[in-house]
Amino acid sequence: MSNYVLITGATAGFGEACARIFAKNKWNLIITGRRKERLELLKKELYDAHDVDIVTLSFDVREQQAVENAINLISEKVKNKLEILINNAGLAVGKGPIDNGIIDDWERMIDTNIKGLLYVSNAVIPVLKSNAKGHIINIGSIAGKEVYPGGNVYCASKHAVDALSKAMRIDLVSHQIKVTNIAPGAAETEFSVVRFKGNKEAADAVYSGFEPLTAIDIAETVYFAATRPAHVNLNDIVIMPTAQASSTILNK
């Protein structure tokens, strides 16, 4: 397999797991993230293990010009073989009643989860269109299907991802570009550590008493969706641990 997959937020969690499974299956990678050192370490590890081509791009998806500059750095040779975009970069910051919300937290979530996804998609879609095929996989959340106490702005941002996935599918269907929305439930990654601003005890408590999803569970789902036959598109996948029935109902 000589085609490329571009993965945002590849330095940890779902993004890193996706990079691993695609490299294992001989896909070439374009991996992006803010932490350049982590990208370079992952590049070396995956190249040594799987002998695939790996391009690293270090930028913040919240910065529109940085996104454009980074995508412009990709060679035409690589762009011509770019087939998949995985919009994975995203985060939750804080949890509590909306009237106690911290504006900076809101802006970080909106700028990353919505605007960042739009900036990257806007830069990459012309490449996919010129290749006359492609697949965009947006990592959403159960928070894009339901609203739970304290989730307010995060839920709103993931509802936007859900809506944008539907809109992209409509706008791009005539260009033979697939669009998939993947909405995980409780998954243990850096997610809750970031949400609770480094409070490991609070983060661990989220997953106490049941077996949550792992990053590899989501990566395997992404890979499955990405490798269906050309005439098959998985529009929307909600994936939760067996112990979870909804965003707030868990068997602990």
C-alpha positions in Angstrom: 0.0 0.0 0.0 1.6 3.2 -1.1 -1.2 5.7 -0.4 -1.1 8.2 2.5 -3.3 8.9 5.4 -3.2 12.3 7.2 -3.9 12.1 11.0 -4.3 15.2 13.2 -3.5 14.9 16.9 -1.2 11.9 16.3 1.0 12.5 19.4 -1.3 10.6 21.8 -4.6 8.7 22.2 -6.7 7.9 19.2 -4.4 9.6 16.8 -1.3 7.8 17.8 -3.2 4.5 17.8 -4.5 5.2 14.3 -0.9 5.9 13.1 0.2 2.6 14.5 -2.5 0.5 12.9 -2.2 2.2 9.5 1.6 1.8 9.5 1.4 -1.8 10.5 -0.8 -2.3 7.5 1.7 -0.6 5.2 0.0 2.8 4.7 2.3 5.8 4.4 1.6 8.5 7.0 1.3 12.2 7.4 1.2 12.7 11.2 0.5 16.1 12.8 0.4 17.5 16.3 1.7 20.3 18.5 4.4 18.3 20.2 7.2 18.0 17.6 9.4 15.8 19.7 6.7 13.2 20.1 6.0 13.2 16.4 9.6 12.6 15.6 9.9 9.7 18.1 6.7 8.1 16.7 8.1 8.6 13.2 11.3 6.8 14.0 9.6 4.0 15.8 7.1 3.3 13.1 9.6 3.6 10.3 12.0 1.2 11.9 9.1 -1.3 12.6 7.2 -1.1 9.3 9.4 0.7 6.7 6.7 3.1 5.5 7.1 6.7 4.5 6.2 9.2 7.3 5.8 12.9 7.0 5.6 14.9 10.2 4.0 18.3 10.5 4.0 20.2 13.8 1.3 22.9 14.1 -1.7 23.8 16.2 -5.0 23.2 14.3 -6.4 26.3 16.0 -4.1 28.5 13.9 -5.6 28.8 10.4 -2.4 30.2 8.7 -0.2 27.5 10.4 -2.6 24.8 9.0 -2.4 26.2 5.5 1.4 26.6 5.7 1.8 23.0 6.9 -0.4 21.5 4.2 1.5 23.5 1.6 4.7 21.9 2.8 3.5 18.5 1.6 5.1 17.6 -1.7 2.9 17.2 -4.8 4.1 13.6 -5.1 2.7 12.9 -1.6 -0.4 14.9 -2.1 -1.2 12.9 -5.3 -1.3 9.8 -3.1 -3.2 11.3 -0.2 -6.4 9.2 0.3 -7.6 9.6 3.9 -7.9 12.5 6.3 -8.5 11.6 10.0 -9.7 14.7 11.8 -8.8 13.5 15.3 -7.4 16.6 17.1 -9.8 17.6 19.8 -10.3 18.0 23.5 -12.6 18.7 26.5 -11.6 21.3 29.0 -13.4 21.6 32.3 -16.8 20.3 33.4 -19.5 22.1 35.3 -22.7 24.2 35.0 -22.7 26.6 32.1 -23.0 29.7 34.3 -19.7 28.7 36.0 -18.0 28.2 32.7 -14.5 29.6 32.0 -14.4 31.5 28.7 -10.9 30.4 27.9 -12.0 26.8 28.2 -14.9 27.4 25.9 -12.7 29.0 23.3 -10.1 26.2 23.4 -12.8 23.6 22.8 -14.6 25.6 20.0 -11.3 26.6 18.4 -9.9 23.1 18.4 -13.0 20.8 17.9 -14.9 22.9 15.4 -12.6 25.6 13.8 -9.5 23.3 13.8 -11.4 20.6 12.0 -12.7 23.1 9.5 -9.3 24.6 8.9 -7.7 21.2 8.2 -10.6 20.0 6.1 -10.6 23.2 4.1 -6.9 22.8 3.3 -7.1 19.1 2.5 -10.4 18.7 0.6 -9.0 20.4 -2.6 -6.3 17.7 -2.6 -8.8 14.9 -2.3 -11.0 16.5 -5.0 -8.1 16.7 -7.3 -7.4 13.0 -6.7 -11.1 12.3 -7.6 -11.5 10.1 -4.5 -10.8 10.1 -0.8 -12.2 9.5 2.7 -12.6 12.0 5.6 -13.0 10.4 9.0 -14.1 12.8 11.8 -13.6 11.7 15.4 -16.8 12.8 17.1 -18.1 11.7 20.5 -21.2 10.3 22.2 -21.3 14.0 23.4 -22.3 14.8 19.8 -25.4 12.6 20.1 -26.4 13.4 23.7 -26.0 16.2 26.2 -25.0 15.4 29.7 -24.7 17.4 32.9 -21.6 19.7 32.9 -20.9 18.9 29.2 -22.6 22.0 27.7 -19.9 23.6 25.4 -18.0 20.4 24.8 -21.3 18.7 23.8 -22.1 21.6 21.6 -18.7 21.3 19.8 -19.2 17.6 19.2 -22.7 18.1 18.0 -21.1 20.5 15.5 -18.7 17.7 14.4 -21.7 15.4 13.9 -23.5 18.1 11.8 -20.4 18.9 9.8 -19.9 15.2 9.0 -23.4 15.1 7.5 -22.8 18.4 5.6 -19.5 17.2 4.2 -21.0 14.0 3.0 -23.7 16.0 1.1 -21.2 18.5 -0.4 -18.6 15.9 -1.4 -20.6 13.0 -2.6 -20.3 14.1 -6.2 -16.5 14.0 -5.9 -16.5 10.3 -4.7 -15.2 11.4 -1.3 -16.5 9.3 1.6 -17.2 10.9 5.0 -17.5 8.9 8.3 -18.3 10.2 11.8 -17.1 8.0 14.6 -18.6 8.7 18.0 -16.8 7.0 20.9 -18.2 6.7 24.4 -16.1 6.3 27.5 -12.5 5.7 26.3 -9.4 5.9 28.6 -6.8 8.1 27.0 -5.3 11.5 28.0 -8.8 12.9 27.4 -9.9 13.1 31.0 -6.5 14.2 32.3 -6.8 17.2 29.9 -10.4 17.8 30.8 -9.5 18.0 34.5 -6.4 20.0 33.9 -3.9 17.4 35.1 -5.9 16.1 38.0 -5.1 12.4 37.6 -7.3 11.4 40.6 -10.4 13.0 39.0 -9.5 11.6 35.6 -9.0 8.0 36.9 -12.4 8.2 38.7 -14.2 8.6 35.4 -13.2 5.1 34.4 -13.4 3.4 37.9 -15.6 0.4 38.2 -15.9 -0.7 34.6 -13.8 -1.5 31.6 -13.6 1.5 29.2 -12.7 1.5 25.6 -9.0 1.9 24.7 -7.4 4.0 22.0 -6.7 0.8 19.9 -10.5 -0.1 20.0 -11.2 3.2 18.3 -8.2 2.9 15.9 -9.4 -0.6 14.8 -12.8 0.9 14.1 -11.3 3.7 12.1 -9.2 1.3 10.1 -12.2 -1.0 9.4 -14.2 2.0 8.2 -11.3 3.2 6.0 -10.8 -0.2 4.3 -14.3 -1.0 3.1 -14.8 -1.5 -0.7 -15.0 1.6 -2.8 -18.8 1.4 -3.1 -19.3 1.1 0.7 -19.3 4.0 3.2 -20.0 3.7 6.9 -21.7 7.1 7.6 -21.9 7.1 11.4 -20.5 4.7 14.0 -21.4 5.0 17.7 -19.0 2.8 19.8 -19.2 2.4 23.6 -17.9 0.0 26.2 -20.3 -3.0 27.0 -20.8 -1.4 30.4 -22.1 1.8 29.0 -25.7 2.3 27.8 -25.7 6.1 27.3 -23.5 9.0 28.1 -24.6 8.9 31.8 -25.7 5.3 32.3 -22.9 2.9 33.2 -22.8 -0.5 34.9 -20.2 0.0 37.6 
